[in-house]
């Protein structure tokens, strides 16, 4: 991304599932950063479905959504919190947390022989 000192036009590319969006003005980049901060994890879905955001960023909803459309069944199997992928990810995260906690607290259960 360009800085003001470079005297170049800014270019910022937003990558998301189904495509990308290229922003070429400071106004759009500042609006993007503000919108991302407000919407946090819901930014991409809002960009795909919210016509106001599409107008603000000059995106076409049909073009953006054409790449990432899922049927109701696909959404349930792939994207839902009850999907197998989500469950596996959650179990992996829980295992990593447990291992990290055990490693941090290892000194409490370690014998004095290790010292």
N, CA, C and O atoms as CSV, one atom per row, in Angstrom:
chain,resi,resn,atom,element,x,y,z
A,1,UNK,N,N,0.831,-1.164,0.000
A,1,UNK,CA,C,0.000,0.000,0.000
A,1,UNK,C,C,0.882,1.236,0.000
A,1,UNK,O,O,1.921,1.251,0.660
A,2,UNK,N,N,0.496,2.250,-0.713
A,2,UNK,CA,C,1.257,3.483,-0.824
A,2,UNK,C,C,1.100,4.334,0.424
A,2,UNK,O,O,0.134,4.202,1.176
A,3,UNK,N,N,2.070,5.204,0.621
A,3,UNK,CA,C,1.946,6.174,1.700
A,3,UNK,C,C,1.775,7.545,1.093
A,3,UNK,O,O,1.960,7.721,-0.111
A,4,UNK,N,N,1.430,8.504,1.901
A,4,UNK,CA,C,1.246,9.864,1.407
A,4,UNK,C,C,2.554,10.453,0.885
A,4,UNK,O,O,2.540,11.276,-0.030
A,5,UNK,N,N,3.665,10.045,1.449
A,5,UNK,CA,C,4.954,10.581,1.054
A,5,UNK,C,C,5.381,10.121,-0.334
A,5,UNK,O,O,6.157,10.808,-0.998
A,6,UNK,N,N,4.891,8.978,-0.781
A,6,UNK,CA,C,5.278,8.456,-2.083
A,6,UNK,C,C,4.659,9.232,-3.232
A,6,UNK,O,O,5.129,9.141,-4.366
A,7,UNK,N,N,3.611,9.996,-2.951
A,7,UNK,CA,C,2.923,10.779,-3.982
A,7,UNK,C,C,2.335,9.884,-5.067
A,7,UNK,O,O,2.242,10.282,-6.228
A,8,UNK,N,N,1.941,8.682,-4.683
A,8,UNK,CA,C,1.350,7.737,-5.623
A,8,UNK,C,C,-0.103,7.500,-5.252
A,8,UNK,O,O,-0.515,7.708,-4.111
A,9,UNK,N,N,-0.858,7.067,-6.229
A,9,UNK,CA,C,-2.248,6.703,-5.958
A,9,UNK,C,C,-2.269,5.424,-5.137
A,9,UNK,O,O,-1.530,4.488,-5.441
A,10,UNK,N,N,-3.098,5.364,-4.105
A,10,UNK,CA,C,-3.136,4.161,-3.274
A,10,UNK,C,C,-3.861,3.022,-3.980
A,10,UNK,O,O,-4.795,3.243,-4.751
A,11,UNK,N,N,-3.420,1.818,-3.707
A,11,UNK,CA,C,-4.105,0.625,-4.205
A,11,UNK,C,C,-4.189,-0.347,-3.039
A,11,UNK,O,O,-3.178,-0.696,-2.430
A,12,UNK,N,N,-5.399,-0.776,-2.738
A,12,UNK,CA,C,-5.618,-1.735,-1.650
A,12,UNK,C,C,-6.571,-2.797,-2.176
A,12,UNK,O,O,-7.677,-2.484,-2.617
A,13,UNK,N,N,-6.139,-4.053,-2.130
A,13,UNK,CA,C,-6.952,-5.157,-2.635
A,13,UNK,C,C,-7.496,-5.950,-1.451
A,13,UNK,O,O,-6.741,-6.371,-0.574
A,14,UNK,N,N,-8.809,-6.149,-1.436
A,14,UNK,CA,C,-9.473,-6.927,-0.396
A,14,UNK,C,C,-9.782,-8.297,-0.980
A,14,UNK,O,O,-10.547,-8.410,-1.937
A,15,UNK,N,N,-9.187,-9.339,-0.405
A,15,UNK,CA,C,-9.426,-10.706,-0.858
A,15,UNK,C,C,-10.494,-11.333,0.014
A,15,UNK,O,O,-10.475,-11.151,1.231
A,16,UNK,N,N,-11.409,-12.053,-0.565
A,16,UNK,CA,C,-12.414,-12.781,0.183
A,16,UNK,C,C,-12.871,-13.956,-0.634
A,16,UNK,O,O,-12.573,-14.062,-1.824
A,17,UNK,N,N,-13.615,-14.860,0.031
A,17,UNK,CA,C,-14.097,-16.056,-0.642
A,17,UNK,C,C,-14.959,-15.636,-1.826
A,17,UNK,O,O,-15.978,-14.969,-1.648
A,18,UNK,N,N,-14.566,-16.015,-3.004
A,18,UNK,CA,C,-15.353,-15.704,-4.186
A,18,UNK,C,C,-14.796,-14.574,-5.013
A,18,UNK,O,O,-15.337,-14.297,-6.084
A,19,UNK,N,N,-13.745,-13.903,-4.579
A,19,UNK,CA,C,-13.221,-12.839,-5.416
A,19,UNK,C,C,-12.390,-11.840,-4.658
A,19,UNK,O,O,-11.868,-12.124,-3.580
A,20,UNK,N,N,-12.275,-10.657,-5.242
A,20,UNK,CA,C,-11.503,-9.597,-4.611
A,20,UNK,C,C,-12.097,-8.248,-5.007
A,20,UNK,O,O,-12.854,-8.141,-5.971
A,21,UNK,N,N,-11.742,-7.244,-4.253
A,21,UNK,CA,C,-12.215,-5.890,-4.484
A,21,UNK,C,C,-11.012,-4.977,-4.422
A,21,UNK,O,O,-10.255,-5.016,-3.452
A,22,UNK,N,N,-10.821,-4.153,-5.443
A,22,UNK,CA,C,-9.664,-3.264,-5.490
A,22,UNK,C,C,-10.106,-1.836,-5.201
A,22,UNK,O,O,-10.987,-1.303,-5.876
A,23,UNK,N,N,-9.490,-1.218,-4.194
A,23,UNK,CA,C,-9.797,0.152,-3.818
A,23,UNK,C,C,-8.632,1.034,-4.251
A,23,UNK,O,O,-7.470,0.702,-4.014
A,24,UNK,N,N,-8.949,2.161,-4.887
A,24,UNK,CA,C,-7.893,3.009,-5.443
A,24,UNK,C,C,-7.972,4.454,-4.978
A,24,UNK,O,O,-7.433,5.338,-5.643
A,25,UNK,N,N,-8.626,4.716,-3.860
A,25,UNK,CA,C,-8.642,6.081,-3.324
A,25,UNK,C,C,-8.528,6.021,-1.811
A,25,UNK,O,O,-8.956,5.059,-1.173
A,26,UNK,N,N,-7.937,7.077,-1.248
A,26,UNK,CA,C,-7.782,7.123,0.198
A,26,UNK,C,C,-9.146,7.124,0.891
A,26,UNK,O,O,-9.296,6.541,1.964
A,27,UNK,N,N,-10.125,7.766,0.288
A,27,UNK,CA,C,-11.465,7.821,0.863
A,27,UNK,C,C,-12.016,6.412,1.031
A,27,UNK,O,O,-12.565,6.077,2.081
A,28,UNK,N,N,-11.871,5.583,-0.006
A,28,UNK,CA,C,-12.379,4.209,0.053
A,28,UNK,C,C,-11.607,3.366,1.064
A,28,UNK,O,O,-12.194,2.546,1.769
A,29,UNK,N,N,-10.297,3.565,1.135
A,29,UNK,CA,C,-9.471,2.785,2.056
A,29,UNK,C,C,-9.798,3.137,3.505
A,29,UNK,O,O,-9.871,2.253,4.359
A,30,UNK,N,N,-9.994,4.419,3.783
A,30,UNK,CA,C,-10.366,4.847,5.137
A,30,UNK,C,C,-11.754,4.319,5.487
A,30,UNK,O,O,-11.979,3.858,6.606
A,31,UNK,N,N,-12.692,4.384,4.530
A,31,UNK,CA,C,-14.036,3.842,4.761
A,31,UNK,C,C,-13.969,2.337,4.995
A,31,UNK,O,O,-14.694,1.810,5.839
A,32,UNK,N,N,-13.108,1.642,4.257
A,32,UNK,CA,C,-12.941,0.200,4.440
A,32,UNK,C,C,-12.434,-0.117,5.842
A,32,UNK,O,O,-12.975,-0.993,6.517
A,33,UNK,N,N,-11.401,0.590,6.280
A,33,UNK,CA,C,-10.840,0.334,7.610
A,33,UNK,C,C,-11.874,0.599,8.704
A,33,UNK,O,O,-11.969,-0.169,9.661
A,34,UNK,N,N,-12.640,1.667,8.575
A,34,UNK,CA,C,-13.679,1.988,9.553
A,34,UNK,C,C,-14.768,0.911,9.557
A,34,UNK,O,O,-15.199,0.457,10.617
A,35,UNK,N,N,-15.199,0.516,8.382
A,35,UNK,CA,C,-16.260,-0.486,8.263
A,35,UNK,C,C,-15.794,-1.825,8.810
A,35,UNK,O,O,-16.550,-2.500,9.509
A,36,UNK,N,N,-14.577,-2.217,8.507
A,36,UNK,CA,C,-14.029,-3.472,9.034
A,36,UNK,C,C,-13.982,-3.450,10.560
A,36,UNK,O,O,-14.325,-4.432,11.217
A,37,UNK,N,N,-13.553,-2.318,11.112
A,37,UNK,CA,C,-13.455,-2.196,12.565
A,37,UNK,C,C,-14.841,-2.308,13.209
A,37,UNK,O,O,-14.986,-2.909,14.273
A,38,UNK,N,N,-15.848,-1.733,12.567
A,38,UNK,CA,C,-17.214,-1.782,13.112
A,38,UNK,C,C,-17.841,-3.170,12.963
A,38,UNK,O,O,-18.444,-3.685,13.904
A,39,UNK,N,N,-17.698,-3.769,11.785
A,39,UNK,CA,C,-18.372,-5.043,11.512
A,39,UNK,C,C,-17.564,-6.257,11.954
A,39,UNK,O,O,-18.124,-7.339,12.136
A,40,UNK,N,N,-16.274,-6.093,12.124
A,40,UNK,CA,C,-15.351,-7.150,12.530
A,40,UNK,C,C,-15.522,-8.396,11.672
A,40,UNK,O,O,-15.272,-8.334,10.468
A,41,UNK,N,N,-15.930,-9.506,12.233
A,41,UNK,CA,C,-16.019,-10.764,11.501
A,41,UNK,C,C,-17.147,-10.807,10.484
A,41,UNK,O,O,-17.163,-11.694,9.630
A,42,UNK,N,N,-18.091,-9.875,10.551
A,42,UNK,CA,C,-19.221,-9.887,9.631
A,42,UNK,C,C,-19.010,-9.046,8.390
A,42,UNK,O,O,-19.945,-8.846,7.615
A,43,UNK,N,N,-17.781,-8.542,8.183
A,43,UNK,CA,C,-17.546,-7.641,7.057
A,43,UNK,C,C,-17.809,-8.296,5.709
A,43,UNK,O,O,-18.507,-7.725,4.871
A,44,UNK,N,N,-17.265,-9.482,5.489
A,44,UNK,CA,C,-17.385,-10.105,4.167
A,44,UNK,C,C,-18.824,-10.429,3.808
A,44,UNK,O,O,-19.255,-10.174,2.684
A,45,UNK,N,N,-19.566,-10.984,4.743
A,45,UNK,CA,C,-20.946,-11.321,4.432
A,45,UNK,C,C,-21.761,-10.053,4.195
A,45,UNK,O,O,-22.660,-10.041,3.355
A,46,UNK,N,N,-21.452,-8.990,4.931
A,46,UNK,CA,C,-22.153,-7.730,4.710
A,46,UNK,C,C,-21.814,-7.156,3.340
A,46,UNK,O,O,-22.684,-6.612,2.660
A,47,UNK,N,N,-20.560,-7.275,2.937
A,47,UNK,CA,C,-20.163,-6.786,1.619
A,47,UNK,C,C,-20.875,-7.559,0.516
A,47,UNK,O,O,-21.229,-6.989,-0.516
A,48,UNK,N,N,-21.083,-8.840,0.729
A,48,UNK,CA,C,-21.756,-9.661,-0.273
A,48,UNK,C,C,-23.258,-9.399,-0.325
A,48,UNK,O,O,-23.866,-9.535,-1.386
A,49,UNK,N,N,-23.864,-9.027,0.797
A,49,UNK,CA,C,-25.323,-8.952,0.845
A,49,UNK,C,C,-25.893,-7.560,1.055
A,49,UNK,O,O,-27.080,-7.349,0.804
A,50,UNK,N,N,-25.098,-6.609,1.505
A,50,UNK,CA,C,-25.603,-5.287,1.844
A,50,UNK,C,C,-25.439,-4.316,0.671
A,50,UNK,O,O,-24.314,-3.975,0.306
A,51,UNK,N,N,-26.548,-3.869,0.080
A,51,UNK,CA,C,-26.446,-2.976,-1.087
A,51,UNK,C,C,-25.820,-1.620,-0.761
A,51,UNK,O,O,-25.221,-1.000,-1.639
A,52,UNK,N,N,-25.944,-1.151,0.466
A,52,UNK,CA,C,-25.347,0.135,0.838
A,52,UNK,C,C,-23.826,0.037,0.812
A,52,UNK,O,O,-23.154,0.922,0.283
A,53,UNK,N,N,-23.280,-1.040,1.385
A,53,UNK,CA,C,-21.823,-1.223,1.332
A,53,UNK,C,C,-21.341,-1.414,-0.094
A,53,UNK,O,O,-20.250,-0.966,-0.447
A,54,UNK,N,N,-22.140,-2.071,-0.912
A,54,UNK,CA,C,-21.752,-2.264,-2.307
A,54,UNK,C,C,-21.683,-0.929,-3.036
A,54,UNK,O,O,-20.812,-0.733,-3.884
A,55,UNK,N,N,-22.584,-0.013,-2.720
A,55,UNK,CA,C,-22.547,1.322,-3.327
A,55,UNK,C,C,-21.334,2.091,-2.823
A,55,UNK,O,O,-20.645,2.748,-3.603
A,56,UNK,N,N,-21.069,2.012,-1.516
A,56,UNK,CA,C,-19.940,2.739,-0.931
A,56,UNK,C,C,-18.621,2.312,-1.566
A,56,UNK,O,O,-17.779,3.154,-1.879
A,57,UNK,N,N,-18.438,1.008,-1.757
A,57,UNK,CA,C,-17.167,0.507,-2.273
A,57,UNK,C,C,-17.187,0.241,-3.773
A,57,UNK,O,O,-16.205,-0.264,-4.316
A,58,UNK,N,N,-18.276,0.568,-4.449
A,58,UNK,CA,C,-18.339,0.386,-5.894
A,58,UNK,C,C,-18.335,-1.060,-6.325
A,58,UNK,O,O,-17.828,-1.385,-7.399
A,59,UNK,N,N,-18.889,-1.932,-5.511
A,59,UNK,CA,C,-18.938,-3.358,-5.833
A,59,UNK,C,C,-20.318,-3.704,-6.366
A,59,UNK,O,O,-21.302,-3.033,-6.056
A,60,UNK,N,N,-20.380,-4.739,-7.154
A,60,UNK,CA,C,-21.650,-5.217,-7.672
A,60,UNK,C,C,-21.982,-6.512,-6.958
A,60,UNK,O,O,-21.230,-7.482,-7.045
A,61,UNK,N,N,-23.106,-6.534,-6.250
A,61,UNK,CA,C,-23.493,-7.682,-5.451
A,61,UNK,C,C,-23.611,-8.955,-6.248
A,61,UNK,O,O,-23.224,-10.022,-5.770
A,62,UNK,N,N,-24.143,-8.867,-7.468
A,62,UNK,CA,C,-24.307,-10.067,-8.287
A,62,UNK,C,C,-22.947,-10.660,-8.635
A,62,UNK,O,O,-22.765,-11.877,-8.613
A,63,UNK,N,N,-22.008,-9.799,-8.952
A,63,UNK,CA,C,-20.669,-10.259,-9.307
A,63,UNK,C,C,-19.977,-10.885,-8.103
A,63,UNK,O,O,-19.350,-11.939,-8.212
A,64,UNK,N,N,-20.099,-10.223,-6.950
A,64,UNK,CA,C,-19.454,-10.734,-5.748
A,64,UNK,C,C,-20.068,-12.049,-5.303
A,64,UNK,O,O,-19.353,-12.985,-4.946
A,65,UNK,N,N,-21.388,-12.120,-5.325
A,65,UNK,CA,C,-22.078,-13.306,-4.814
A,65,UNK,C,C,-22.059,-14.466,-5.796
A,65,UNK,O,O,-22.273,-15.609,-5.391
A,66,UNK,N,N,-21.810,-14.211,-7.069
A,66,UNK,CA,C,-21.857,-15.275,-8.072
A,66,UNK,C,C,-20.830,-16.363,-7.797
A,66,UNK,O,O,-21.056,-17.534,-8.101
A,67,UNK,N,N,-19.689,-15.965,-7.214
A,67,UNK,CA,C,-18.625,-16.938,-6.975
A,67,UNK,C,C,-18.846,-17.737,-5.706
A,67,UNK,O,O,-18.389,-18.877,-5.616
A,68,UNK,N,N,-19.530,-17.177,-4.727
A,68,UNK,CA,C,-19.610,-17.812,-3.424
A,68,UNK,C,C,-21.003,-18.261,-3.022
A,68,UNK,O,O,-21.287,-18.340,-1.826
A,69,UNK,N,N,-21.880,-18.556,-3.961
A,69,UNK,CA,C,-23.230,-18.954,-3.586
A,69,UNK,C,C,-23.268,-20.422,-3.194
A,69,UNK,O,O,-22.646,-21.266,-3.840
A,70,UNK,N,N,-23.992,-20.714,-2.148
A,70,UNK,CA,C,-24.179,-22.069,-1.668
A,70,UNK,C,C,-25.679,-22.329,-1.543
A,70,UNK,O,O,-26.461,-21.416,-1.279
A,71,UNK,N,N,-26.062,-23.581,-1.736
A,71,UNK,CA,C,-27.445,-23.953,-1.481
A,71,UNK,C,C,-27.631,-24.026,0.036
A,71,UNK,O,O,-26.652,-23.994,0.781
A,72,UNK,N,N,-28.872,-24.123,0.494
A,72,UNK,CA,C,-29.134,-24.213,1.924
A,72,UNK,C,C,-28.447,-25.429,2.532
A,72,UNK,O,O,-27.901,-25.352,3.633
A,73,UNK,N,N,-28.474,-26.545,1.822
A,73,UNK,CA,C,-27.829,-27.758,2.321
A,73,UNK,C,C,-26.315,-27.565,2.426
A,73,UNK,O,O,-25.707,-27.954,3.423
A,74,UNK,N,N,-25.706,-26.965,1.398
A,74,UNK,CA,C,-24.264,-26.719,1.428
A,74,UNK,C,C,-23.899,-25.778,2.571
A,74,UNK,O,O,-22.892,-25.986,3.248
A,75,UNK,N,N,-24.707,-24.751,2.789
A,75,UNK,CA,C,-24.443,-23.833,3.891
A,75,UNK,C,C,-24.451,-24.574,5.222
A,75,UNK,O,O,-23.590,-24.357,6.074
A,76,UNK,N,N,-25.448,-25.460,5.387
A,76,UNK,CA,C,-25.566,-26.191,6.643
A,76,UNK,C,C,-24.393,-27.147,6.820
A,76,UNK,O,O,-23.873,-27.290,7.926
A,77,UNK,N,N,-23.970,-27.809,5.730
A,77,UNK,CA,C,-22.897,-28.794,5.829
A,77,UNK,C,C,-21.510,-28.166,5.931
A,77,UNK,O,O,-20.612,-28.748,6.541
A,78,UNK,N,N,-21.329,-26.996,5.347
A,78,UNK,CA,C,-20.002,-26.396,5.272
A,78,UNK,C,C,-19.819,-25.243,6.251
A,78,UNK,O,O,-18.808,-25.175,6.950
A,79,UNK,N,N,-20.788,-24.340,6.304
A,79,UNK,CA,C,-20.599,-23.089,7.025
A,79,UNK,C,C,-21.177,-23.059,8.434
A,79,UNK,O,O,-20.778,-22.209,9.230
A,80,UNK,N,N,-22.087,-23.943,8.766
A,80,UNK,CA,C,-22.746,-23.847,10.063
A,80,UNK,C,C,-21.809,-24.252,11.193
A,80,UNK,O,O,-20.811,-24.939,10.978
A,81,UNK,N,N,-22.150,-23.812,12.402
A,81,UNK,CA,C,-21.346,-24.152,13.570
A,81,UNK,C,C,-21.470,-25.625,13.928
A,81,UNK,O,O,-20.641,-26.161,14.663
A,82,UNK,N,N,-22.501,-26.277,13.412
A,82,UNK,CA,C,-22.705,-27.701,13.688
A,82,UNK,C,C,-22.096,-28.592,12.613
A,82,UNK,O,O,-22.263,-29.810,12.663
A,83,UNK,N,N,-21.397,-28.014,11.646
A,83,UNK,CA,C,-20.794,-28.815,10.580
A,83,UNK,C,C,-19.605,-29.602,11.114
A,83,UNK,O,O,-19.034,-29.262,12.150
A,84,UNK,N,N,-19.242,-30.653,10.398
A,84,UNK,CA,C,-18.110,-31.488,10.812
A,84,UNK,C,C,-16.811,-30.683,10.826
A,84,UNK,O,O,-15.982,-30.852,11.719
A,85,UNK,N,N,-16.638,-29.811,9.839
A,85,UNK,CA,C,-15.419,-29.003,9.774
A,85,UNK,C,C,-15.325,-28.074,10.982
A,85,UNK,O,O,-14.254,-27.914,11.567
A,86,UNK,N,N,-16.442,-27.468,11.349
A,86,UNK,CA,C,-16.457,-26.575,12.499
A,86,UNK,C,C,-16.193,-27.336,13.786
A,86,UNK,O,O,-15.467,-26.856,14.657
A,87,UNK,N,N,-16.779,-28.523,13.912
A,87,UNK,CA,C,-16.554,-29.341,15.104
A,87,UNK,C,C,-15.091,-29.762,15.212
A,87,UNK,O,O,-14.514,-29.733,16.299
A,88,UNK,N,N,-14.491,-30.153,14.089
A,88,UNK,CA,C,-13.087,-30.567,14.093
A,88,UNK,C,C,-12.183,-29.396,14.461
A,88,UNK,O,O,-11.228,-29.558,15.221
A,89,UNK,N,N,-12.484,-28.228,13.926
A,89,UNK,CA,C,-11.697,-27.035,14.234
A,89,UNK,C,C,-11.810,-26.687,15.718
A,89,UNK,O,O,-10.821,-26.326,16.355
A,90,UNK,N,N,-13.015,-26.799,16.258
A,90,UNK,CA,C,-13.245,-26.505,17.668
A,90,UNK,C,C,-12.496,-27.498,18.556
A,90,UNK,O,O,-11.895,-27.101,19.554
A,91,UNK,N,N,-12.528,-28.789,18.201
A,91,UNK,CA,C,-11.809,-29.798,18.983
A,91,UNK,C,C,-10.302,-29.563,18.941
A,91,UNK,O,O,-9.611,-29.728,19.947
A,92,UNK,N,N,-9.796,-29.174,17.764
A,92,UNK,CA,C,-8.368,-28.893,17.623
A,92,UNK,C,C,-7.975,-27.686,18.478
A,92,UNK,O,O,-6.941,-27.705,19.146
A,93,UNK,N,N,-8.792,-26.652,18.456
A,93,UNK,CA,C,-8.526,-25.460,19.256
A,93,UNK,C,C,-8.547,-25.797,20.745
A,93,UNK,O,O,-7.697,-25.321,21.498
A,94,UNK,N,N,-9.507,-26.610,21.173
A,94,UNK,CA,C,-9.582,-27.017,22.580
A,94,UNK,C,C,-8.344,-27.820,22.979
A,94,UNK,O,O,-7.809,-27.638,24.073
A,95,UNK,N,N,-7.891,-28.706,22.095
A,95,UNK,CA,C,-6.701,-29.511,22.368
A,95,UNK,C,C,-5.468,-28.610,22.505
A,95,UNK,O,O,-4.651,-28.807,23.405
A,96,UNK,N,N,-5.335,-27.627,21.615
A,96,UNK,CA,C,-4.193,-26.710,21.683
A,96,UNK,C,C,-4.222,-25.887,22.964
A,96,UNK,O,O,-3.185,-25.668,23.590
A,97,UNK,N,N,-5.414,-25.430,23.354
A,97,UNK,CA,C,-5.539,-24.676,24.606
A,97,UNK,C,C,-5.144,-25.536,25.805
A,97,UNK,O,O,-4.419,-25.087,26.693
A,98,UNK,N,N,-5.628,-26.771,25.817
A,98,UNK,CA,C,-5.319,-27.686,26.916
A,98,UNK,C,C,-3.808,-27.941,26.978
A,98,UNK,O,O,-3.218,-27.925,28.058
A,99,UNK,N,N,-3.187,-28.176,25.824
A,99,UNK,CA,C,-1.740,-28.408,25.790
A,99,UNK,C,C,-0.967,-27.179,26.258
A,99,UNK,O,O,0.023,-27.306,26.979
A,100,UNK,N,N,-1.412,-25.999,25.855
A,100,UNK,CA,C,-0.735,-24.762,26.252
A,100,UNK,C,C,-0.868,-24.552,27.764
A,100,UNK,O,O,0.094,-24.168,28.430
A,101,UNK,N,N,-2.062,-24.805,28.297
A,101,UNK,CA,C,-2.279,-24.667,29.742
A,101,UNK,C,C,-1.440,-25.679,30.508
A,101,UNK,O,O,-0.839,-25.341,31.528
A,102,UNK,N,N,-1.393,-26.907,30.030
A,102,UNK,CA,C,-0.576,-27.933,30.681
A,102,UNK,C,C,0.901,-27.561,30.666
A,102,UNK,O,O,1.611,-27.776,31.648
A,103,UNK,N,N,1.360,-27.005,29.552
A,103,UNK,CA,C,2.770,-26.614,29.460
A,103,UNK,C,C,3.068,-25.465,30.419
A,103,UNK,O,O,4.124,-25.438,31.051
A,104,UNK,N,N,2.136,-24.515,30.528
A,104,UNK,CA,C,2.347,-23.386,31.443
A,104,UNK,C,C,2.355,-23.838,32.896
A,104,UNK,O,O,3.110,-23.309,33.712
A,105,UNK,N,N,1.519,-24.815,33.216
A,105,UNK,CA,C,1.383,-25.258,34.598
A,105,UNK,C,C,2.213,-26.495,34.918
A,105,UNK,O,O,2.055,-27.088,35.985
A,106,UNK,N,N,3.088,-26.886,34.010
A,106,UNK,CA,C,3.908,-28.084,34.204
A,106,UNK,C,C,4.775,-27.991,35.461
A,106,UNK,O,O,5.000,-28.996,36.135
A,107,UNK,N,N,5.255,-26.803,35.773
A,107,UNK,CA,C,6.129,-26.642,36.923
A,107,UNK,C,C,5.424,-26.957,38.243
A,107,UNK,O,O,6.075,-27.285,39.235
A,108,UNK,N,N,4.088,-26.855,38.254
A,108,UNK,CA,C,3.351,-27.155,39.484
A,108,UNK,C,C,3.353,-28.640,39.806
A,108,UNK,O,O,3.339,-29.027,40.974
A,109,UNK,N,N,3.370,-29.471,38.772
A,109,UNK,CA,C,3.305,-30.912,38.973
A,109,UNK,C,C,4.649,-31.606,38.770
A,109,UNK,O,O,4.773,-32.807,39.015
A,110,UNK,N,N,5.651,-30.858,38.327
A,110,UNK,CA,C,6.967,-31.456,38.065
A,110,UNK,C,C,7.661,-31.809,39.374
A,110,UNK,O,O,7.510,-31.122,40.384
A,111,UNK,N,N,8.412,-32.881,39.331
A,111,UNK,CA,C,9.197,-33.284,40.507
A,111,UNK,C,C,10.396,-32.368,40.641
A,111,UNK,O,O,10.793,-31.703,39.685
A,112,UNK,N,N,10.959,-32.338,41.811
A,112,UNK,CA,C,12.144,-31.521,42.069
A,112,UNK,C,C,13.387,-32.060,41.384
A,112,UNK,O,O,14.417,-31.386,41.350
A,113,UNK,N,N,13.304,-33.291,40.825
A,113,UNK,CA,C,14.455,-33.915,40.205
A,113,UNK,C,C,14.859,-33.248,38.903
A,113,UNK,O,O,16.013,-33.337,38.484
A,114,UNK,N,N,13.897,-32.572,38.256
A,114,UNK,CA,C,14.162,-31.948,36.967
A,114,UNK,C,C,15.035,-30.697,37.096
A,114,UNK,O,O,15.612,-30.242,36.109
A,115,UNK,N,N,15.132,-30.150,38.284
A,115,UNK,CA,C,15.830,-28.883,38.464
A,115,UNK,C,C,17.295,-29.077,38.599
A,115,UNK,O,O,18.035,-28.106,38.758
